[in-house]
Amino acid sequence: MERRTPQEKKRLSYLKDHRNNYGENDKSSRKSIRRNKRFPNSANRRGAQTALTALLGSVDDVRAEVVEERMRGRRPKRWQKFPDAPLGAIVDGSLQRRARMSTAEADSTAPRLRRIRGRFDWTAPADNPLLPPSARRAHLSLAEGEETGCA
């Protein structure tokens, strides 16, 4: 195993470390992910059960077709996890936000942003599934040459 320089370790940390950016406490995700997966599945089972109660009794082809059509006519509910974002994207976003809010001096924020972006690999952020849609839009606008508000 080769030794890594501190700069290489920092770059790899920005690339590989991820942070929860869903907007809630990262500890609460342990419970809320399970709960959010449970609710749509329960609703889908409940909907199927209520549709199938119409078939109780004697079997009738007309009623069976109506129930089958009702079950197919409604799209099942689903929930999908929101992926965590790379640490480099989180740090970049917080620096941009500080520059916009002008809590930090603009002359010190611009070099920090350049330094962060130099460490973190920004190739094809629009294709990166780990970045949230807002971060993809921000990077696309930066690529087009818009002002970051920090220069």
DOVEX-156744 format. One record per residue (C-alpha): chain; residue number from 1; z, x, y. Coordinates in nm, 2 decimals. Example, Ala and Ser with C-alpha at 12.3 -4.5 7.8 and 13.67 -1.06 7.14 Angstrom:
+-------+------+--------+--------+--------+
: chain : resi :      w :      u :      v :
+-------+------+--------+--------+--------+
:     A :    1 :   0.78 :   1.23 :  -0.45 :
:     A :    2 :   0.71 :   1.37 :  -0.11 :
+-------+------+--------+--------+--------+
***
This chain:
+-------+------+--------+--------+--------+
: chain : resi :      w :      u :      v :
+-------+------+--------+--------+--------+
:     A :    1 :   0.00 :   0.00 :   0.00 :
:     A :    2 :  -0.11 :   0.15 :   0.33 :
:     A :    3 :   0.12 :   0.17 :   0.63 :
:     A :    4 :   0.04 :  -0.06 :   0.92 :
:     A :    5 :   0.08 :   0.03 :   1.29 :
:     A :    6 :   0.30 :  -0.20 :   1.50 :
:     A :    7 :  -0.02 :  -0.31 :   1.68 :
:     A :    8 :  -0.18 :  -0.41 :   1.35 :
:     A :    9 :   0.14 :  -0.59 :   1.24 :
:     A :   10 :   0.14 :  -0.78 :   1.57 :
:     A :   11 :  -0.23 :  -0.88 :   1.53 :
:     A :   12 :  -0.17 :  -1.00 :   1.18 :
:     A :   13 :   0.14 :  -1.19 :   1.29 :
:     A :   14 :  -0.07 :  -1.38 :   1.55 :
:     A :   15 :  -0.33 :  -1.46 :   1.29 :
:     A :   16 :  -0.12 :  -1.55 :   0.99 :
:     A :   17 :   0.21 :  -1.69 :   1.12 :
:     A :   18 :   0.20 :  -2.06 :   1.20 :
:     A :   19 :   0.41 :  -2.29 :   1.41 :
:     A :   20 :   0.47 :  -2.66 :   1.40 :
:     A :   21 :   0.28 :  -2.81 :   1.70 :
:     A :   22 :   0.30 :  -3.18 :   1.60 :
:     A :   23 :   0.54 :  -3.26 :   1.88 :
:     A :   24 :   0.86 :  -3.32 :   1.69 :
:     A :   25 :   1.14 :  -3.10 :   1.56 :
:     A :   26 :   1.01 :  -2.88 :   1.27 :
:     A :   27 :   1.32 :  -2.95 :   1.07 :
:     A :   28 :   1.26 :  -3.33 :   1.08 :
:     A :   29 :   0.92 :  -3.27 :   0.91 :
:     A :   30 :   1.10 :  -3.24 :   0.58 :
:     A :   31 :   1.19 :  -3.60 :   0.59 :
:     A :   32 :   0.91 :  -3.75 :   0.80 :
:     A :   33 :   0.63 :  -3.61 :   0.59 :
:     A :   34 :   0.77 :  -3.78 :   0.28 :
:     A :   35 :   0.83 :  -4.10 :   0.48 :
:     A :   36 :   0.48 :  -4.11 :   0.63 :
:     A :   37 :   0.32 :  -4.06 :   0.29 :
:     A :   38 :   0.53 :  -4.33 :   0.14 :
:     A :   39 :   0.46 :  -4.61 :   0.40 :
:     A :   40 :   0.08 :  -4.64 :   0.36 :
:     A :   41 :   0.10 :  -4.62 :  -0.02 :
:     A :   42 :   0.36 :  -4.89 :  -0.02 :
:     A :   43 :   0.15 :  -5.11 :   0.21 :
:     A :   44 :  -0.16 :  -5.06 :  -0.01 :
:     A :   45 :   0.04 :  -5.16 :  -0.32 :
:     A :   46 :   0.18 :  -5.46 :  -0.14 :
:     A :   47 :  -0.17 :  -5.57 :  -0.03 :
:     A :   48 :  -0.31 :  -5.54 :  -0.38 :
:     A :   49 :  -0.01 :  -5.73 :  -0.53 :
:     A :   50 :  -0.05 :  -6.02 :  -0.29 :
:     A :   51 :  -0.42 :  -6.04 :  -0.35 :
:     A :   52 :  -0.37 :  -6.04 :  -0.73 :
:     A :   53 :  -0.11 :  -6.32 :  -0.72 :
:     A :   54 :  -0.41 :  -6.56 :  -0.65 :
:     A :   55 :  -0.52 :  -6.48 :  -1.01 :
:     A :   56 :  -0.21 :  -6.61 :  -1.18 :
:     A :   57 :  -0.28 :  -6.88 :  -1.43 :
:     A :   58 :  -0.61 :  -6.95 :  -1.60 :
:     A :   59 :  -0.89 :  -6.70 :  -1.55 :
:     A :   60 :  -1.17 :  -6.83 :  -1.32 :
:     A :   61 :  -1.48 :  -6.62 :  -1.24 :
:     A :   62 :  -1.50 :  -6.77 :  -0.89 :
:     A :   63 :  -1.14 :  -6.69 :  -0.80 :
:     A :   64 :  -1.18 :  -6.34 :  -0.96 :
:     A :   65 :  -1.48 :  -6.26 :  -0.74 :
:     A :   66 :  -1.30 :  -6.39 :  -0.43 :
:     A :   67 :  -1.00 :  -6.17 :  -0.50 :
:     A :   68 :  -1.21 :  -5.87 :  -0.58 :
:     A :   69 :  -1.41 :  -5.91 :  -0.26 :
:     A :   70 :  -1.08 :  -5.94 :  -0.06 :
:     A :   71 :  -0.95 :  -5.62 :  -0.21 :
:     A :   72 :  -1.27 :  -5.43 :  -0.14 :
:     A :   73 :  -1.31 :  -5.58 :   0.20 :
:     A :   74 :  -1.01 :  -5.41 :   0.35 :
:     A :   75 :  -1.00 :  -5.03 :   0.40 :
:     A :   76 :  -0.68 :  -4.88 :   0.24 :
:     A :   77 :  -0.43 :  -4.73 :   0.47 :
:     A :   78 :  -0.39 :  -4.36 :   0.47 :
:     A :   79 :  -0.19 :  -4.08 :   0.64 :
:     A :   80 :  -0.29 :  -3.72 :   0.67 :
:     A :   81 :  -0.07 :  -3.42 :   0.76 :
:     A :   82 :  -0.14 :  -3.24 :   1.08 :
:     A :   83 :  -0.18 :  -2.87 :   1.02 :
:     A :   84 :   0.04 :  -2.61 :   1.19 :
:     A :   85 :  -0.13 :  -2.39 :   1.45 :
:     A :   86 :  -0.15 :  -2.01 :   1.44 :
:     A :   87 :   0.11 :  -1.83 :   1.64 :
:     A :   88 :  -0.16 :  -1.67 :   1.86 :
:     A :   89 :  -0.28 :  -2.02 :   1.97 :
:     A :   90 :   0.07 :  -2.14 :   2.04 :
:     A :   91 :   0.15 :  -1.83 :   2.26 :
:     A :   92 :  -0.19 :  -1.86 :   2.44 :
:     A :   93 :  -0.13 :  -2.23 :   2.51 :
:     A :   94 :   0.22 :  -2.17 :   2.64 :
:     A :   95 :   0.10 :  -1.90 :   2.87 :
:     A :   96 :  -0.18 :  -2.12 :   3.00 :
:     A :   97 :   0.06 :  -2.40 :   3.06 :
:     A :   98 :   0.29 :  -2.17 :   3.25 :
:     A :   99 :   0.00 :  -2.06 :   3.47 :
:     A :  100 :  -0.10 :  -2.42 :   3.54 :
:     A :  101 :   0.26 :  -2.52 :   3.62 :
:     A :  102 :   0.29 :  -2.20 :   3.83 :
:     A :  103 :   0.63 :  -2.12 :   3.69 :
:     A :  104 :   0.50 :  -1.77 :   3.63 :
:     A :  105 :   0.31 :  -1.56 :   3.88 :
:     A :  106 :  -0.06 :  -1.58 :   3.83 :
:     A :  107 :  -0.11 :  -1.20 :   3.86 :
:     A :  108 :   0.12 :  -1.13 :   3.57 :
:     A :  109 :  -0.01 :  -1.42 :   3.35 :
:     A :  110 :  -0.38 :  -1.32 :   3.35 :
:     A :  111 :  -0.32 :  -0.97 :   3.20 :
:     A :  112 :  -0.08 :  -1.12 :   2.94 :
:     A :  113 :  -0.35 :  -1.38 :   2.84 :
:     A :  114 :  -0.61 :  -1.10 :   2.80 :
:     A :  115 :  -0.37 :  -0.90 :   2.60 :
:     A :  116 :  -0.28 :  -1.19 :   2.37 :
:     A :  117 :  -0.65 :  -1.28 :   2.32 :
:     A :  118 :  -0.73 :  -0.92 :   2.24 :
:     A :  119 :  -0.48 :  -0.92 :   1.96 :
:     A :  120 :  -0.57 :  -1.26 :   1.82 :
:     A :  121 :  -0.92 :  -1.32 :   1.67 :
:     A :  122 :  -1.08 :  -1.60 :   1.86 :
:     A :  123 :  -1.41 :  -1.61 :   1.67 :
:     A :  124 :  -1.54 :  -1.96 :   1.63 :
:     A :  125 :  -1.22 :  -2.15 :   1.72 :
:     A :  126 :  -1.42 :  -2.48 :   1.71 :
:     A :  127 :  -1.46 :  -2.42 :   1.33 :
:     A :  128 :  -1.10 :  -2.32 :   1.28 :
:     A :  129 :  -0.93 :  -2.62 :   1.09 :
:     A :  130 :  -0.59 :  -2.48 :   1.18 :
:     A :  131 :  -0.63 :  -2.54 :   1.55 :
:     A :  132 :  -0.55 :  -2.88 :   1.69 :
:     A :  133 :  -0.84 :  -3.06 :   1.86 :
:     A :  134 :  -0.69 :  -3.00 :   2.21 :
:     A :  135 :  -0.68 :  -2.63 :   2.15 :
:     A :  136 :  -1.04 :  -2.63 :   2.02 :
:     A :  137 :  -1.15 :  -2.81 :   2.34 :
:     A :  138 :  -0.95 :  -2.56 :   2.56 :
:     A :  139 :  -1.12 :  -2.26 :   2.39 :
:     A :  140 :  -1.46 :  -2.42 :   2.42 :
:     A :  141 :  -1.41 :  -2.47 :   2.79 :
:     A :  142 :  -1.29 :  -2.11 :   2.82 :
:     A :  143 :  -1.60 :  -1.99 :   2.65 :
:     A :  144 :  -1.81 :  -2.18 :   2.90 :
:     A :  145 :  -1.65 :  -1.99 :   3.18 :
:     A :  146 :  -1.41 :  -2.24 :   3.34 :
:     A :  147 :  -1.11 :  -2.12 :   3.54 :
:     A :  148 :  -0.78 :  -2.10 :   3.35 :
:     A :  149 :  -0.59 :  -2.14 :   3.67 :
:     A :  150 :  -0.42 :  -1.80 :   3.63 :
:     A :  151 :  -0.65 :  -1.55 :   3.80 :
+-------+------+--------+--------+--------+
***
